[in-house]
Amino acid sequence: MGTPRSHIERERRFLVRSLPPGLEQCRNTELSSAYFSLSRKEYFRVRRDGGEHVLDYKKGTGVSRREIEGIPISEHIFGEFWKNSDPRWRSEKTRYYVPHRGKTIEVNVYHRALRGFVMAEVTVKNSRERLRLPDWVGPEITNNQILTLNLGRDPKQVLNEARRLLRAA
């Protein structure tokens, strides 16, 4: 994970129509996260990324957010937060790093209650940056609060919203 850093994260999120060819050969990691809301637009999370455990702080919604990422915590501290978190505010996923036109598309394949939900994230320079994405990338969901902020609260709603948007695209 490295040294903690404070920055503005700029990323856009998209649904995935179908898994990209060659996904199994891409670098990947297993992520387990528990989220704790501080306000409507502010939260922190604890995350296990392989064998490392970190605390991250995020403020804001949409394309740009203020973040402090990568504060190291012990496995024990992660476990304490995890077991005391609301199960609806946990996520477990496999993240694949897919190279495309000089960028990396992070493809998140969710597990457990969100099985079947797949989201792509792309870091951008600004909210207006034009992206040329592959055909397997579906509609943008960056500002869709059901699919970005409330993932765990109602998995059925998330899966239905994703299906609805993919059908409409």
C-alpha positions in Angstrom: 0.0 0.0 0.0 2.8 2.4 0.7 2.7 5.8 2.4 -0.6 7.5 3.3 -1.4 10.3 0.9 -3.9 13.1 0.8 -5.2 14.1 -2.7 -8.2 14.8 -4.8 -9.4 11.6 -6.5 -11.0 12.1 -9.9 -12.6 9.0 -11.3 -15.6 8.1 -13.4 -17.6 4.9 -12.8 -19.4 2.8 -15.4 -21.5 -0.4 -15.5 -19.9 -3.3 -17.3 -22.0 -4.9 -20.1 -19.8 -8.1 -20.2 -16.5 -9.1 -18.7 -13.6 -8.1 -21.0 -11.7 -10.7 -23.0 -8.5 -11.8 -21.2 -9.7 -10.6 -17.8 -8.3 -13.7 -16.1 -4.8 -12.8 -17.2 -5.0 -9.3 -15.7 -3.4 -8.3 -12.4 -6.0 -8.5 -9.7 -6.5 -8.3 -6.0 -9.2 -9.4 -3.5 -10.7 -6.4 -1.5 -12.8 -6.5 1.6 -14.1 -3.1 2.9 -16.3 -1.9 5.7 -17.7 1.6 5.4 -18.6 4.0 8.2 -20.6 7.2 7.4 -19.6 10.4 9.1 -22.2 12.5 7.1 -24.1 12.3 3.9 -21.0 13.0 1.8 -18.2 11.9 4.2 -17.1 8.5 5.3 -14.1 6.4 6.2 -13.5 2.7 5.4 -11.2 0.0 6.5 -9.9 -2.3 3.8 -8.1 -5.5 3.5 -6.2 -5.7 0.2 -4.5 -9.0 0.1 -2.4 -9.2 3.3 -2.4 -5.4 3.9 -4.9 -3.5 6.0 -5.6 0.3 5.7 -8.0 3.0 6.8 -9.1 5.6 4.1 -11.1 8.8 4.5 -13.2 10.2 1.7 -15.3 13.4 1.4 -17.5 14.3 -1.6 -19.4 12.6 -4.3 -19.3 12.5 -8.1 -16.2 12.7 -10.1 -13.9 14.6 -7.6 -13.5 13.6 -3.9 -11.0 14.6 -1.2 -9.2 11.5 0.0 -6.7 10.5 2.6 -5.7 6.9 1.6 -3.5 4.2 2.9 -3.2 4.8 6.6 -1.8 1.4 7.8 -3.7 -0.5 10.5 -3.1 -3.9 12.0 -5.1 -7.0 11.0 -6.5 -7.0 14.5 -7.8 -3.4 14.2 -9.3 -4.2 10.8 -11.0 -7.2 12.3 -12.4 -5.1 15.2 -13.9 -2.6 12.7 -15.1 -5.4 10.4 -17.0 -7.3 13.1 -18.5 -4.0 14.5 -19.6 -2.7 11.1 -23.1 -3.0 9.7 -23.0 -5.9 7.3 -25.0 -3.8 4.8 -22.0 -1.4 4.6 -19.5 -4.1 3.7 -18.3 -5.0 0.3 -16.2 -7.9 -1.0 -14.9 -7.9 -4.6 -12.2 -8.8 -6.9 -10.5 -5.9 -8.7 -8.9 -6.4 -12.0 -6.5 -3.9 -13.6 -7.3 -3.8 -17.3 -4.9 -1.7 -19.5 -6.6 0.3 -22.2 -5.2 3.1 -24.4 -2.6 4.3 -21.8 -5.1 4.1 -18.9 -6.0 1.4 -16.4 -9.7 0.4 -16.1 -10.3 -1.0 -12.7 -13.0 -3.7 -13.1 -14.7 -4.6 -9.8 -16.5 -7.9 -9.7 -18.6 -8.0 -6.5 -19.3 -11.1 -4.4 -21.8 -12.3 -1.9 -25.1 -10.3 -1.9 -23.9 -8.2 -4.8 -22.9 -11.2 -7.0 -23.5 -10.2 -10.6 -22.8 -6.5 -10.1 -19.7 -5.4 -12.1 -18.4 -1.8 -12.1 -15.5 -0.2 -14.0 -13.6 2.8 -12.6 -11.4 5.1 -14.7 -9.1 7.8 -13.2 -9.5 11.1 -15.1 -7.7 14.4 -15.2 -11.0 16.3 -14.9 -14.7 15.7 -15.2 -14.8 16.8 -18.9 -12.0 14.4 -20.1 -13.2 12.5 -23.1 -12.8 8.8 -22.8 -12.6 6.2 -25.5 -13.8 3.1 -23.8 -14.1 -0.5 -25.1 -17.5 -1.9 -26.0 -17.8 -4.0 -22.9 -18.0 -0.8 -20.8 -21.6 0.3 -20.3 -23.4 3.4 -19.2 -21.8 5.9 -16.8 -23.0 5.7 -13.2 -20.7 8.2 -11.5 -23.5 10.3 -10.1 -26.0 7.4 -9.5 -26.1 7.3 -5.7 -27.9 3.8 -5.7 -24.9 2.3 -7.5 -22.1 4.3 -6.0 -22.9 5.3 -2.4 -25.5 2.8 -1.2 -24.1 -0.4 -2.6 -24.7 -2.6 0.5 -27.8 -1.1 1.9 -30.2 -2.9 -0.5 -28.4 -5.3 -2.8 -31.7 -6.2 -4.6 -32.2 -2.5 -5.4 -28.6 -2.2 -6.7 -28.9 -5.2 -9.0 -32.3 -4.1 -10.3 -31.0 -0.5 -11.0 -27.9 -1.9 -12.8 -30.1 -4.2 -15.0 -32.5 -1.3 -15.7 -29.6 0.9 -16.9 -28.0 -1.8 -19.0 -31.3 -2.5 -20.7 -31.9 1.2 -21.4 -28.3 1.7 -22.8 
